[in-house]
Amino acid sequence: MARPALLPRTRAGGAVSPPREAGVLVAGVAALAAGGIAAGLQLERRLVTRTLEERQEGERGEHEAVPFFSLRAPGPVVVTPDGVRLHTEVDELPAGPGPADLTVVLVHGYALSLDCWHFQRLHLRGRYRLVLYDQRSHGRSGRSDVAHCRVPQLAEDLAQVLEEVAGPGPLVLVGHSMGGMTIMHLAQDRPELFGDRVRGVALFSTAAGELADYSPIRGLPGRVFSRAAPPLLAALNRFPQLVERDRRAGSDLSHVVTRRMSFGSDVPSRYVAFMSDMLAQTSVGVVADFYPGFAELDEYEAFAVLSTVETAVVGGEDDVITPVTHTDAIVALLPDADTRRLARCGHMGILEHHTVFNQVLDDLVERVHRRYG
């Protein structure tokens, strides 16, 4: 399937603006994972005020009181052919009537863990069987050889998780960022799974390719930056103690960088702290291992397969990691998808606007039920 040209972004009033200066997945997450190292490792906490930390949290709801990182469930360890142990968790349905045959599989993104699905897990558990897992080298899963830190391998891992953990029933796959790329590559590699077993797919804040075309540095061409970033990350990885100390210090700088790169609106400070803590669990070495693969990403052939199932696509207009132009490109190839283009929404919309994303998932499952019975 031919790839569409990425469209220029538009703002209110119809004015066309160039892609955001932090418009690549890898650049943004690398900046996050490095904890603002390039901006000055030894900046004192007093250089940035604690104003953001002290603000009142504005959003309240029935799920707001549940602590982050507190949701856990047992699940089998999946051992891949190359020996990586993948951590899985399964939220089983309580005994009794209900749609016991449907399983929702949540696939997280780059430098994150299954904990990023906090609000979606709270919303869906008890209603559907849920399978979550940490991608290789992330979260509680084992470290991968660098040669296997690529999206095609992640798709193979997902296929194995589906086979060994998800069970034989119908599936809805939900991917955020790199998780969406994983699902797209699975559709390319294993098209026979889609329509029979995989009946619905949600792609959140993700991209199908052309990630090397953007740069986080104004005036520096994207492909130049893509060539420069791997040695920079490799250099950072040679000083892991210094890097990790800065990242885990809970610094104001880290807080500001995380807020800027993750969110498009004024979110509660605990959301920012949650993101900072989750990113700090992913070493700079892992960030460096996966980085080169994103410049090679090309998942456009997936859409001929994905168009045969129910789909939902959501992107944020203030996403500086995978700009909304990538969402527009996916939507052009999935014209029947339920699509949302959210204002004041950054890359971590699944946290920032979780009620909207949860509703999208409800609607997707409902369409799957109507279509397949």
PLY file of the C-alpha trace (Angstrom):
ply
format ascii 1.0
element vertex 373
property float x
property float y
property float z
element edge 372
property int vertex1
property int vertex2
end_header
0.00 0.00 0.00
1.45 3.37 -0.97
2.49 5.60 1.87
0.83 9.03 2.04
2.89 12.15 2.23
3.02 13.58 5.73
0.81 16.63 5.85
1.94 19.96 7.32
0.42 20.69 10.68
-2.29 23.34 10.94
-3.25 25.52 13.84
-6.52 27.23 14.66
-7.45 29.54 11.86
-5.94 27.37 9.19
-2.35 28.64 9.35
0.17 26.03 8.32
3.14 25.46 10.58
6.20 23.24 10.13
6.53 20.04 12.15
7.25 20.63 15.83
10.95 21.04 16.60
10.87 17.94 18.81
9.10 15.89 16.20
10.70 12.47 16.31
9.93 9.56 18.52
13.49 8.63 19.27
14.78 12.11 19.85
12.08 12.98 22.33
12.31 9.79 24.31
16.09 9.90 24.24
15.92 13.36 25.76
13.51 12.07 28.38
15.51 8.98 29.15
18.71 10.99 29.46
16.86 13.14 31.99
17.93 16.41 30.41
21.63 15.49 30.47
22.43 17.57 27.40
20.96 20.62 29.10
23.46 20.30 31.97
23.98 17.29 34.19
24.95 19.26 37.25
22.23 21.93 37.30
21.24 22.48 40.90
17.67 21.87 41.96
17.40 25.52 43.03
17.77 26.72 39.43
14.23 25.70 38.64
11.48 26.53 41.12
9.22 24.00 42.73
6.11 25.82 41.53
4.96 22.97 39.30
5.47 20.44 42.08
3.40 22.45 44.50
0.37 23.09 42.32
-2.93 21.48 43.23
-3.87 18.42 41.25
-6.95 19.40 39.30
-8.23 16.11 37.97
-10.20 13.85 40.27
-12.15 10.69 39.57
-12.86 7.28 40.89
-9.51 5.99 39.63
-7.37 8.94 40.70
-6.79 7.59 44.20
-5.26 4.30 42.97
-1.47 4.65 43.30
0.64 4.36 40.17
2.73 1.18 39.93
0.25 -0.58 42.25
-1.65 -2.68 39.70
-0.31 -6.22 39.55
-1.47 -9.67 38.49
0.26 -13.02 37.97
1.18 -14.16 34.50
3.42 -16.77 32.92
6.97 -15.93 31.92
7.41 -16.17 28.15
10.89 -17.27 27.10
11.76 -16.21 23.56
13.91 -18.33 21.22
16.92 -16.10 21.97
16.45 -16.61 25.71
14.84 -13.31 26.78
12.33 -13.75 29.59
9.24 -11.62 28.96
7.27 -10.53 32.01
3.51 -10.87 31.53
0.48 -10.12 33.68
-3.06 -11.37 33.14
-6.15 -9.79 34.67
-8.61 -12.66 34.53
-12.34 -12.13 34.59
-14.18 -13.10 37.76
-16.20 -16.28 37.46
-19.69 -15.75 36.14
-21.48 -14.48 33.06
-19.65 -12.10 30.77
-17.65 -11.87 27.54
-15.09 -14.41 28.74
-13.96 -15.20 25.21
-12.58 -11.72 24.40
-9.04 -10.79 25.45
-7.61 -7.27 25.23
-3.81 -7.14 24.82
-2.03 -3.91 25.79
1.38 -3.25 24.17
3.47 -0.40 25.62
5.96 1.94 23.99
9.65 2.84 23.95
11.36 3.38 27.33
8.10 2.66 29.18
6.59 -0.45 30.79
3.21 -2.10 31.15
2.56 0.33 34.02
1.84 3.08 31.47
-1.59 1.47 30.93
-2.63 2.39 34.49
-5.91 4.11 33.65
-6.87 1.77 30.80
-6.25 -1.23 33.04
-8.41 0.21 35.79
-11.14 0.95 33.27
-11.17 -2.43 31.51
-10.33 -4.99 34.17
-13.26 -6.98 35.42
-15.03 -6.38 32.12
-12.64 -8.13 29.73
-9.72 -10.48 30.13
-6.54 -8.36 29.93
-3.02 -9.38 28.92
-0.14 -6.99 29.51
3.58 -7.56 29.12
6.86 -5.69 29.24
8.66 -5.53 25.92
12.18 -6.99 25.82
14.70 -4.88 27.76
11.87 -2.91 29.34
10.21 -3.10 32.73
10.56 -6.51 34.37
11.50 -8.34 31.18
15.04 -9.52 30.50
17.69 -7.58 28.62
17.99 -8.30 24.92
21.03 -8.50 22.73
21.28 -5.23 20.79
20.93 -7.11 17.49
17.37 -8.02 18.45
16.29 -4.57 19.64
14.22 -3.88 16.54
10.50 -3.68 15.79
10.43 -6.92 13.71
11.71 -8.82 16.76
9.13 -7.11 18.97
6.44 -8.35 16.58
7.77 -11.90 16.95
7.66 -11.48 20.72
4.06 -10.29 20.51
3.10 -13.28 18.38
4.60 -15.57 21.02
2.73 -13.77 23.82
-0.51 -14.18 21.89
0.18 -17.87 21.40
1.26 -18.69 24.94
-0.70 -16.23 27.08
-3.63 -14.68 25.23
-5.39 -17.98 24.55
-7.35 -19.17 21.53
-10.24 -16.70 21.68
-10.79 -13.42 19.81
-8.41 -10.56 20.49
-8.31 -6.78 20.52
-4.76 -5.38 20.32
-3.97 -1.94 21.71
-0.60 -0.30 21.05
0.89 2.97 22.21
3.87 4.46 20.34
6.38 1.61 19.79
3.61 -0.76 20.81
1.57 0.42 17.84
4.57 -0.17 15.58
4.85 -3.68 17.01
1.23 -4.41 16.12
1.65 -2.97 12.62
4.64 -5.21 11.96
2.74 -8.21 13.28
0.05 -7.47 10.69
2.72 -7.49 7.96
4.34 -10.70 9.18
1.29 -12.65 10.32
-1.70 -11.42 8.29
-3.51 -14.71 8.88
-4.06 -13.70 12.53
-6.16 -10.68 11.58
-9.88 -11.13 11.04
-10.08 -14.52 12.67
-8.29 -14.07 15.98
-7.40 -10.37 15.99
-10.70 -8.58 15.46
-9.86 -5.08 16.60
-6.77 -2.85 16.74
-6.20 0.50 18.43
-3.17 2.60 17.47
-2.39 5.40 19.91
0.25 8.13 19.42
2.28 6.12 16.95
3.86 6.22 13.49
4.30 3.87 10.56
7.59 5.28 9.27
9.58 8.32 8.17
10.81 9.03 11.67
14.24 9.98 10.36
12.76 13.02 8.60
12.46 15.18 11.73
14.96 16.74 14.09
14.55 17.96 17.67
17.03 20.75 16.96
15.73 23.67 14.97
17.79 24.12 11.81
19.42 20.68 11.96
18.09 18.28 9.28
16.42 15.19 10.64
18.66 12.72 8.85
21.75 14.53 10.14
20.40 14.26 13.66
19.58 10.59 13.15
23.21 9.91 12.25
24.52 11.95 15.17
22.26 10.59 17.92
23.58 6.98 18.15
27.17 8.01 18.99
25.81 10.58 21.45
23.78 7.91 23.22
26.75 5.56 23.13
28.87 8.24 24.79
26.25 8.75 27.51
26.15 5.00 28.03
29.88 5.04 28.86
29.07 7.04 32.01
26.03 5.17 33.36
26.56 6.13 37.00
26.51 9.84 36.21
23.52 9.55 33.90
21.42 7.36 36.17
22.21 9.46 39.24
20.86 12.56 37.52
17.79 10.76 36.18
16.81 9.23 39.51
17.39 12.34 41.60
13.88 13.63 40.97
15.38 16.92 39.82
13.39 19.93 38.77
15.11 19.77 35.41
13.93 16.21 34.89
10.43 17.24 35.94
10.31 20.11 33.46
11.75 18.07 30.58
9.35 15.19 31.24
6.35 17.50 31.40
7.36 19.25 28.17
7.96 16.06 26.20
5.05 13.97 27.51
2.05 16.26 27.88
0.23 18.99 25.99
-1.77 20.45 28.86
-1.45 21.26 32.54
-1.59 17.79 34.08
-1.35 16.90 37.78
2.23 16.83 39.00
1.92 13.20 40.02
1.43 12.28 36.35
4.78 13.89 35.59
6.43 12.14 38.52
4.96 8.82 37.34
6.42 9.32 33.89
9.80 10.34 35.29
9.91 7.28 37.52
8.92 4.94 34.70
11.48 6.40 32.30
14.19 6.15 34.95
13.64 2.40 35.05
14.86 2.15 31.44
18.63 2.48 31.18
20.29 4.76 28.66
21.85 1.59 27.24
18.40 0.28 26.32
17.48 3.64 24.80
20.65 3.44 22.69
20.00 -0.17 21.68
16.59 0.57 20.18
17.29 4.02 18.73
18.69 3.10 15.28
15.75 0.89 14.41
13.25 3.73 14.36
14.99 5.47 11.47
14.49 2.25 9.48
10.81 1.91 10.34
8.49 1.14 7.41
5.18 -0.44 8.37
2.99 0.87 5.54
2.26 -2.58 4.15
0.37 -3.35 7.36
-2.63 -1.26 6.45
-4.00 -3.59 3.80
-4.31 -6.13 6.62
-5.45 -3.76 9.35
-8.22 -2.41 7.13
-9.94 -5.81 7.36
-10.62 -5.46 11.10
-12.17 -2.83 13.36
-9.67 -0.05 14.09
-9.25 3.10 16.15
-6.53 5.71 15.72
-5.82 8.54 18.16
-3.12 11.21 18.12
-2.43 14.40 20.03
-1.96 17.75 18.34
0.78 18.62 20.84
2.66 15.33 20.57
6.34 16.20 20.19
7.44 12.55 20.05
5.28 11.20 17.22
3.75 14.35 15.71
0.10 14.28 14.76
1.09 14.33 11.08
1.91 10.63 11.56
-1.60 10.05 12.88
-2.95 11.83 9.81
-0.90 9.53 7.57
-2.28 6.42 9.30
-5.84 7.73 9.10
-5.41 8.26 5.35
-4.70 4.53 5.03
-7.47 3.47 7.44
-10.40 5.63 6.30
-12.96 3.48 8.15
-11.18 3.75 11.51
-12.63 5.60 14.47
-10.23 8.54 14.57
-9.57 11.25 17.13
-7.20 14.21 16.78
-7.01 15.65 20.28
-6.15 19.26 21.07
-3.89 19.96 24.06
-2.76 16.36 24.03
0.85 15.23 24.11
2.51 11.86 23.54
1.21 10.42 26.80
-2.44 11.04 26.03
-3.27 7.66 27.56
-2.53 9.38 30.89
-3.31 13.00 30.11
-6.72 12.38 28.51
-7.33 8.86 29.73
-11.10 9.20 29.82
-11.15 9.89 26.08
-8.83 6.99 25.28
-10.88 4.71 27.52
-14.04 5.67 25.64
-12.31 4.93 22.35
-11.53 1.44 23.63
-15.13 0.93 24.79
-16.39 1.96 21.36
-13.89 -0.31 19.61
-14.89 -3.37 21.62
-18.55 -2.59 21.02
-17.96 -2.45 17.26
-16.09 -5.76 17.44
-19.05 -7.34 19.25
-21.54 -5.95 16.72
-19.50 -7.16 13.75
-18.44 -10.58 14.97
-21.12 -11.38 17.51
0 1
1 2
2 3
3 4
4 5
5 6
6 7
7 8
8 9
9 10
10 11
11 12
12 13
13 14
14 15
15 16
16 17
17 18
18 19
19 20
20 21
21 22
22 23
23 24
24 25
25 26
26 27
27 28
28 29
29 30
30 31
31 32
32 33
33 34
34 35
35 36
36 37
37 38
38 39
39 40
40 41
41 42
42 43
43 44
44 45
45 46
46 47
47 48
48 49
49 50
50 51
51 52
52 53
53 54
54 55
55 56
56 57
57 58
58 59
59 60
60 61
61 62
62 63
63 64
64 65
65 66
66 67
67 68
68 69
69 70
70 71
71 72
72 73
73 74
74 75
75 76
76 77
77 78
78 79
79 80
80 81
81 82
82 83
83 84
84 85
85 86
86 87
87 88
88 89
89 90
90 91
91 92
92 93
93 94
94 95
95 96
96 97
97 98
98 99
99 100
100 101
101 102
102 103
103 104
104 105
105 106
106 107
107 108
108 109
109 110
110 111
111 112
112 113
113 114
114 115
115 116
116 117
117 118
118 119
119 120
120 121
121 122
122 123
123 124
124 125
125 126
126 127
127 128
128 129
129 130
130 131
131 132
132 133
133 134
134 135
135 136
136 137
137 138
138 139
139 140
140 141
141 142
142 143
143 144
144 145
145 146
146 147
147 148
148 149
149 150
150 151
151 152
152 153
153 154
154 155
155 156
156 157
157 158
158 159
159 160
160 161
161 162
162 163
163 164
164 165
165 166
166 167
167 168
168 169
169 170
170 171
171 172
172 173
173 174
174 175
175 176
176 177
177 178
178 179
179 180
180 181
181 182
182 183
183 184
184 185
185 186
186 187
187 188
188 189
189 190
190 191
191 192
192 193
193 194
194 195
195 196
196 197
197 198
198 199
199 200
200 201
201 202
202 203
203 204
204 205
205 206
206 207
207 208
208 209
209 210
210 211
211 212
212 213
213 214
214 215
215 216
216 217
217 218
218 219
219 220
220 221
221 222
222 223
223 224
224 225
225 226
226 227
227 228
228 229
229 230
230 231
231 232
232 233
233 234
234 235
235 236
236 237
237 238
238 239
239 240
240 241
241 242
242 243
243 244
244 245
245 246
246 247
247 248
248 249
249 250
250 251
251 252
252 253
253 254
254 255
255 256
256 257
257 258
258 259
259 260
260 261
261 262
262 263
263 264
264 265
265 266
266 267
267 268
268 269
269 270
270 271
271 272
272 273
273 274
274 275
275 276
276 277
277 278
278 279
279 280
280 281
281 282
282 283
283 284
284 285
285 286
286 287
287 288
288 289
289 290
290 291
291 292
292 293
293 294
294 295
295 296
296 297
297 298
298 299
299 300
300 301
301 302
302 303
303 304
304 305
305 306
306 307
307 308
308 309
309 310
310 311
311 312
312 313
313 314
314 315
315 316
316 317
317 318
318 319
319 320
320 321
321 322
322 323
323 324
324 325
325 326
326 327
327 328
328 329
329 330
330 331
331 332
332 333
333 334
334 335
335 336
336 337
337 338
338 339
339 340
340 341
341 342
342 343
343 344
344 345
345 346
346 347
347 348
348 349
349 350
350 351
351 352
352 353
353 354
354 355
355 356
356 357
357 358
358 359
359 360
360 361
361 362
362 363
363 364
364 365
365 366
366 367
367 368
368 369
369 370
370 371
371 372
